[in-house]
Amino acid sequence: MGKKKASKKNKAKKSNNIQNEIKDEEIVDVEEVETFENTEEVNENSIENNEPEEYIINDYEVINKKRMFPIVMIIIAIVFIISLSIFTVMNKVNKNVYTNVYLQGKNLSNMNSKEVQAVITEMSKKYNDEVKIDIVQGNKVINTVTQDDIDFKVDIEKTYKKVFDFGRNSNLLVNNYNILKNLFIKTNLELEYTYDKQKLLELSEIISSAVENKVVDDSFEVDEETHKLILTKGKEGNTIDSKLFEQEIVDLLKTNKNSEYTAKLVKAKPKNLNVDEVYTAIKRDAKDAEVIETPGKKPVFKKEIYGHDIDKEVLSNLIETLDTKNPSETLEVPLKVIEPKVKYQDIAWTKFEDVLGSLTTRFPASNKARATNLSIALAKLNGIVLMPGEVFSFNKVIGDPNAAKGYKPAATFKGSQVVDEVGGGICQTVSTLYNAVLYANLDVVSRKAHGLAVGYVRPSLDATMYYPNIDFKFKNTRSYPIKIKTTFSWNGNMSVSILGTKEDVEYKIELSSKIISKKPFETVTEIDPNMAPGTEKVKHNGVQGYTSEAYKITKLNGKVIKTELLSRDTYKPTTKVIVKGPEVIAPAPNTQPTPLPSVPEGNLPEEALPDDEFIE
């Protein structure tokens, strides 16, 4: 009896285990368990086999599902590939712009090549060359940038390519994804632009040189007359971040609107001189003057060159000493001079008897500072000889017009303003020389017009310089040497002439200029509390701006051979500035009539030309 009960208990445990393993089965109540225990043989067989009927059915369904899954995935993949292939083929044969592609807000969907080209061309025409960006430091405009200054314009070709590259310039999946996405979300493309990076870099250097308290690097120069090496200590100061300047100026030009840009200044220390670089620059061998004569050809002249040398250790010590000096202080040291054996004067067969080109201009004699600057610059130019093929550089001859050389502060142009600066006014020597060079029929290598109008030469026949960034250069393209001769009078006259020997066939040169359009100047008023009430004075006279052209007319035996455009220049107007004292409190009205002033008989004297006409 005990064994039977034990057997029943074991069977009941097995039955409970089977029931726990079967999923989703209802719990068996106590009576069903007892019935199950009484049917010993059936249950024992079931337990021994351990394969309930429900298990067999579920396993079969799982096997079927596992077999169906790969088939379903293959079908989906086939459908996807077929759909993708159809979509790809449709996109490939589509030669137009894809749906929802915009350019600067303009919908280009389904446009063909010619239509897109026309849209881009029309957009590019809206960019105005007269749009300007004023570069501001503090409350002063130190320079102005226009689209024309850096050849800024819409790059039609790149923009066209950008439009048609959308959905075509990547791999198959990315292209189709972009095209599909564009059916629901539009893509707005921007115009592409092009500009001259070198011109923008040069512009940033010019603006850096115009900022207040600018950084000045350590520098050196060789005085060819005294054969001395002059080292100048630089000074810490401001400069602009050229990379940031380039990026932000281009972004402003893209807006196609007049705007202001505040120069982002950074403090910079002066760059020290490098011993090896200075030594390489000043050391040279002497060369003899010579005349190379070839039958049937004109003689070739080569001027003598004096050799220079210096002990490298001495130079190194000088540069180290320069570091201890105060800003702008100089050190001078004589160079070892190597004399050429043959000099040009020993073999010259010409006395520069012919005047090839000349111009006389005048300046206000009362402005002693300006007159001083002109006299120093003209003295430097006087007597310079250029061999055939040799290039003249104004900056190389004059150098930095600083106070150490005797130059005085005088009025000059900086950006669109008139300011006093050391060396102001010497641009008149450049302009006078430029005209003499043109009359002598020499080639101009580098010339830049002023930003504002000047009064001492005709429109578009001026030239400016700003050391070391803006230079005036010309080349002696004649067959014989030429010589620069200058004159100066404290009465207000100066001249520059090119002397030499006339050619067998000598052309006569005439210059002309004309104003194309004019722009009036503005008048602004400043209040000076230190002036007497009711008084006023003109701080700067206004000068109208204009666009002008200059022409060179070449004649032979009285007949015009050719007429060529030298330049087309735009000069901004100079603002007239009137300074007034405080307002006067109006007195009680006077009822008595005011007598009319008497007018003298005869002609009134002509009004003298204001000094502002001679700025720069």
Order of alpha helices (4+ residues) and beta strands (2+ residues): alpha-alpha-alpha-alpha-beta-beta-alpha-beta-beta-beta-alpha-alpha-beta-beta-alpha-beta-beta-beta-alpha-beta-beta-alpha-beta-beta-beta-alpha-beta-beta-alpha-beta-alpha-beta-beta-alpha-beta-beta-alpha-beta-beta-beta-beta-beta-beta-beta-beta-beta-beta
